[in-house]
Amino acid sequence: MKNKTLPLLAIVILAACTEKKQGTTPPEKTVEAFKTLHPKAVIEKWNDEPPIWEAKYSEGSEKGAVSFDQKNDVTETELVLSENALPNLEAIKGYITANYPKERILRCEKIVKTAGDTTYEIQITGKELIFDTAGNFIAEEPD
């Protein structure tokens, strides 16, 4: 009889190493900071990305996320937008058509950093394309 314990143990260890934290609860002060910003929002999920806590939420037809640092200060906000709400949509679409001719826009988000820097993340298959407010391409990131 072969020893089946070793392969089973390997599977358990692999699963434990790749498992994401489920049901993570942020500090109460972080929850309070979020509720101050969005008192009527429904929190869909908290992501623990040390040292940042991110709240994904919906509020009416709005969907977005807010990230907080250890002092419960906002570091970044994300807001899901329709394609037509993008500034300089023609420039963005022109860039995508020229550089990714077989792709189409899957999702759009407006990203605002604490310093006030605003960018737009455009999701295409397997990638996020980052544009500034003038529609100029900044970077490509894996999705």
C-alpha positions in Angstrom: 0.0 0.0 0.0 1.4 3.4 -1.0 1.6 6.2 1.5 -1.2 8.7 0.6 -0.5 10.9 3.6 2.4 12.8 1.9 0.5 13.9 -1.2 -2.5 14.9 0.9 -0.3 16.9 3.3 1.3 18.7 0.3 -2.2 19.7 -1.0 -3.2 21.0 2.4 0.0 23.0 2.8 -0.3 24.5 -0.7 -4.0 25.5 -0.1 -3.0 27.2 3.2 -0.2 29.1 1.5 -2.4 30.4 -1.4 -5.6 31.0 0.6 -6.6 34.7 0.9 -7.8 36.0 4.2 -11.6 35.7 4.4 -13.8 37.7 6.6 -11.1 40.1 7.6 -12.4 42.9 9.9 -10.8 46.3 9.8 -10.2 48.4 13.0 -13.3 50.1 14.2 -11.8 53.6 13.7 -11.3 52.7 10.0 -14.9 51.7 9.7 -16.0 54.9 11.4 -13.8 56.9 9.0 -15.5 55.2 6.0 -19.0 55.8 7.4 -18.2 59.5 7.9 -17.4 59.7 4.1 -20.3 57.5 2.9 -22.9 57.2 5.6 -25.5 55.6 3.3 -23.1 53.2 1.5 -23.2 49.5 1.7 -19.8 48.0 2.3 -19.4 45.0 0.0 -15.9 43.9 1.1 -12.9 45.0 3.1 -9.5 44.2 1.7 -6.5 44.1 4.0 -3.5 45.2 1.9 -1.0 46.1 4.7 -0.6 48.8 5.7 -3.8 49.9 3.8 -7.4 48.9 4.4 -9.7 49.2 1.3 -13.4 49.3 1.5 -15.3 48.3 -1.7 -18.8 49.8 -1.6 -21.9 50.6 -3.4 -24.1 53.7 -2.7 -27.2 53.8 -4.9 -25.9 53.4 -8.5 -22.4 54.4 -7.5 -19.7 51.8 -7.0 -16.2 52.4 -5.7 -13.5 51.9 -3.2 -11.8 54.0 -0.5 -8.3 53.2 0.9 -7.2 54.2 4.4 -3.8 54.2 5.9 -2.9 53.3 9.5 -4.0 56.7 10.7 -7.4 56.2 9.0 -6.6 58.9 6.5 -7.8 58.4 2.9 -5.0 57.5 0.6 -7.0 56.8 -2.6 -10.5 56.7 -3.9 -11.8 54.7 -6.9 -15.0 55.3 -8.7 -16.4 53.1 -11.4 -17.5 55.1 -14.4 -19.3 54.4 -17.6 -17.2 54.7 -20.7 -19.0 57.8 -21.8 -18.1 59.6 -18.5 -14.4 59.4 -19.3 -12.7 62.8 -20.1 -11.2 62.9 -23.5 -12.9 59.6 -24.5 -11.8 59.9 -28.1 -8.1 60.2 -27.2 -8.4 57.1 -24.9 -10.3 55.1 -27.5 -7.8 56.2 -30.2 -4.9 55.0 -28.1 -6.6 51.6 -27.5 -7.5 51.2 -31.1 -4.0 52.0 -32.3 -2.2 49.8 -29.7 -4.7 47.1 -28.9 -6.8 46.8 -32.0 -8.6 43.6 -31.0 -9.5 45.0 -27.5 -12.5 46.8 -26.1 -13.0 48.7 -22.9 -14.3 46.4 -20.2 -14.4 48.7 -17.2 -13.4 52.3 -16.3 -12.4 53.8 -13.0 -11.5 57.2 -11.8 -8.6 57.1 -9.3 -7.9 60.1 -7.0 -4.8 60.0 -4.8 -4.6 62.0 -1.6 -2.3 64.6 -3.3 -5.1 65.3 -5.7 -3.6 63.4 -8.7 -6.4 62.0 -10.8 -5.9 59.2 -13.3 -8.3 56.8 -15.2 -7.8 53.1 -15.2 -9.2 51.4 -18.3 -9.5 47.6 -18.1 -9.0 45.5 -21.2 -8.4 41.8 -21.3 -5.7 41.0 -18.7 -4.5 44.6 -18.5 -5.2 48.0 -17.0 -4.3 51.0 -19.0 -3.7 54.2 -17.0 -4.5 57.6 -18.6 -4.2 61.2 -17.3 -7.2 63.6 -17.3 -6.1 64.8 -20.8 -6.4 61.3 -22.2 -2.6 60.7 -22.4 -1.4 57.2 -21.9 0.7 56.8 -18.7 1.3 53.1 -18.0 0.1 49.5 -18.5 -0.4 47.3 -15.5 -1.4 43.6 -15.3 -4.9 43.2 -14.1 
